[in-house]
């Protein structure tokens, strides 16, 4: 049992450590270069580590069995080679770690590493990258890396650097005006509605519902001293206790790093394998808790101290009563809050704040009403086994939702294991088991015997099995449009209709376009996945360019493709009037060195997703997906861009206005030429 609890603690620490990525990393790096022998230079990397933090040594540790070791990688020109391996100049602290069940090494306060480079010429400019992980006794921050450019010896001033600063897709034309950042509009309301539903579900869990009578008891003490105003203050404190922590984290991120850093962090959280594995495990562990395998509770001293302070009265007493409620209900609300926040990170930077505000408001409302009108308590249903049933049903939902994170990894890294059939098969089994549970055919540890099926339970049984029946045709290629944002793309399905198979992507020369071996457009459409290639083809065939900034982990992108792009009037325009280019901002494909892009800050972008995201932000100031841009000749934006919006007529108008603007520009250019 201790091992289980320790495992749970590690996952929770890692999860909240991921959210803590916003804070400034507690490790600072410096480099120095010295010549040790003829044509041999030594680079020393010095790390300053803040108090209470430790940096892991260079290992090596087998993947999945030890901590993330500090690693160094180098990009060398032809006249430079590594002379030996990276060397630790300081001796790390070594100890047997109970969590990893192995001996590990780490540094505190300072650490120095050295690498020797041998040159066959006068000098060279090299690139180095350091990736590291730091932990304290409470949390571990996600792996962080930093790039360094170092000059060894004397480099000819007329010679180009080893890694050229490429003319990037992301550069803005001198005569082009940046477009203001867009927001996702309607998608925010979907997040809010989902948060409201989760808030209602949280109230009906066994560790929250019994708190309603306690609220009545608290506000009836001293009789007239507890006014309706006090009840409102009580509700406000509940809302603030849920909303302020996440708001503080996100606002700190944005204040320190700005829009681009915030978007990069959110993108990292949404698509990198590490946070997605953590999110998956968080969902599974919380689901196991809902099923009754164990309870995840906060330390008793924390709850007891808060409860003791609640007896003091006044505003301070009301605050501690609200704090007690939040702490006591954590074992049920914790999984729900994690679900909401993790999904909300797919939106704009302020989406998680608004979503948590919606959740906490709905969650606090019954307690406000109980405090204002204690007599309402008599009309509430009595506590009983039905509360645990709500908890178990939420466990099934958590298991189903957890697959989304594995699906994102599968798509972003092109692993191709979690095909659509497998995904659907697991969902069918999960919701079938949930239906049998509601019928009383399956029983968990804390469940009461189901003597008979009531109308409410029967209604949920019908809904659950109807949902299962709806899923089954998807095994043979049914599009299941209402779930398109949650399922893996149709291109991963073996059994699909001919019209849904990915079209062969060809360029102007009749050859396969770049990246079409692992990327596909939906609905059988043809197009490109590289901006430059698409622009050249659009200019050759005389059509405007439809730019789709999308992502493997973008729920709203899949929903737009399934519910808007499939409309005949939309599909016809996209298929015949535009050249389509889909730019995936979260793809992890490592590109050849010739395709790398160097940003204005000197950061070298090596993956397809990072290059596309940099292009999206730098040229269009867009950080959300989907983001649709219509361009004419010379990269001129034809009309204001469009984001997530399920209005089919509005999308048709958007496409038609782009065509009209394209034709008008062409006519103007022809007149100018004739004149």
C-alpha positions, 0 to 999 in steps of 0.5 A: 500500500505504501508503494501505491501511495508513493507512486500516486505522490510521484505522479501528482508531484510531476503533474503539478510540477508540469504546471509549475513550468511557468516559474523561472528555472532554478538552474543558470548556465555559463560557458567558458572555452580554454585551449589545453593542447595544440588544436584541442579546446575544452568547453566548461559548462557551469551550472548555478543551482538555487538552494533546495534544488538538485540537478541530476548527473549525466548517468547514464540511466536506462530509459524509464528506469531512472531519472532524466540525466543531464545530457549534452549534444553538439553540432560540429563543422567538418573541421571539429570532432569530439575528443572523448565524452562529456566529463563531470568535473565535480563529484555528484552526491550519490545515494540509493533512491527508494522511488527509482530503486537504484543508486542515482547521482545529483548536484546541489548549488553548483555543477561543472561539466567539460567537453574537449573538442579537437580542431583540424583548422584555425578555428570553428563555431559550434553549437551545443545543447544542454538538457536537464531536470531539477527537483526539490523535495516536493516537485520536479520541473519538466526537462529544460534545454538551452542552446549555446553558440561557442567559438573555438580558436580564430574564425575567419570573419568572412566565413559563414557560421556553421549553422546558417541563419536561414531566411525563415518562413516566419519572417514578415515582409517589410511592407506587411502589417501583422494581424492582431491575435485571434481568439477561439470564440465559440470554443470557449463556450464549449469549455465553459459548458463542460466545466458547468457539467463537471461542477454539477457532477462534483456536487453529487459525489460522496465527499461533497454532497454531505458537506451541504448539511455542514454548511447549514449547521455552520450558518445557523450557529449564532442564529441571526449573526450569519446573514445572507451577505455572509453566505455570499462571502462564503460562496465568493471564497469558494470560487476564489480558492479554486480560481486564483491558484491557476490564474496566478500560475498562468498570469505569471507565465504570461507576465514573465514570458509574454504571449509566445512563451505562454503559447509555447508552454501550452503547446508543450503541455498539449503535445509533448510525450512527457506531460501527455503520459503524466496526464494519462497516468493522472486520469487512470490513477484518479479513475482507480480512486473513483472505483474504490481502489484507494483514497487520495486525501490531503494531510489530516493536519491541514484539514483539521487546522482549517476546520479549527480556524472556522470556529473563530467567526467573522469573515476569517471564520467564513474563509476557513469554513470555505477552505475546509470545504475545498480541502475535505472535498479534494479527493472527489474534486481533484480528479475533476479539476485535473480533467478540466484544467488539462483539457482547457490548456488546449485553448488560449492562455486565459481559457483555463482561468475562465473555465475554472471560474465557471466550474467553481461558480456552479460548484459554490452555488448550492452551498450559497443557497444552503447558507441563505435558505437552510430550509431547502435542505429538507428537500434534498435527497438523502445520502446513500449508495447513489452517491458512490454510483456517481463517483464510479460512473465518473471513473469510467468517464475518466478512463475513456478520456485518458485515451486522448493523451495516448492518441496525441502522442501516437499522432505527434510522434507517428508511432501508429499504434493506437489506430481508430479501431483500437480506440473505439474498441476500448471505448465500446468496452468501457461504456458497455461495462458502465452500462452493466454497472448501472444495471447492478451487474457489476459491483465495486468495493463501496457499492450498495446492493441494487435491489431495483432499477429506478427511473433515473438509473434506467434513463442513464442505462438507456443513454449509455447503451445507446451511446455504445450502439452509436460507436459500433459503426465507427469500427467500419468507417462511420465518421461519428462526427459528434466525437471527431474531436476526441477520436483519432483521425480517419486516416488511422483506420484500416476499414474506411470507405473509399471516399474517406481514404487519404488522397495521394498528395502530388506537387506541380512536377507530379511527385509526392509533396513533402511530408505526405508520407506521414501527414494526410488531409481529411475527407480525401482532399489534396494539398500540401504540408510545407508553406513554401512548396504550397505557395509556389504551386498556388502561384503556378496554378493561379489559385489563392492559398488556404493555410490551415494551422492545425495540430494532432492534439487539436480537438477543435481542428478535428471537429471543424474538419468533420462538421464544417469541411464535410458540408458539400458547399465548403468541400467543393470550394476547398477542393476546386478553388483553393490550394490547401496547406496544412501546417501542423504546429505540434508535429515532432518529426525531426527534419534534416539540418538543411530545413532547420530554422534559426529564430531572431533570438538564435534558437535553432528550430529542428522539428516540423511543429516548432517551425510551423508554430514559429511561422504562425506566431511571427507572421500572423500573431496566431497562437490558437488552432485551428487558425485559417488564413487566405493568401494571394500572391506574394503572401498577401492576406486576402481577408481577416483570418478565421478561427474555430466556428461551426457556422457553415454559412459563415465559413462559406462566406469566408472562403468566397470573400477570399476568392473575390479579393484574389480576383480583384487583386489580379485585376488590379495588377493587370491594369497596372501592368497595362498602364 
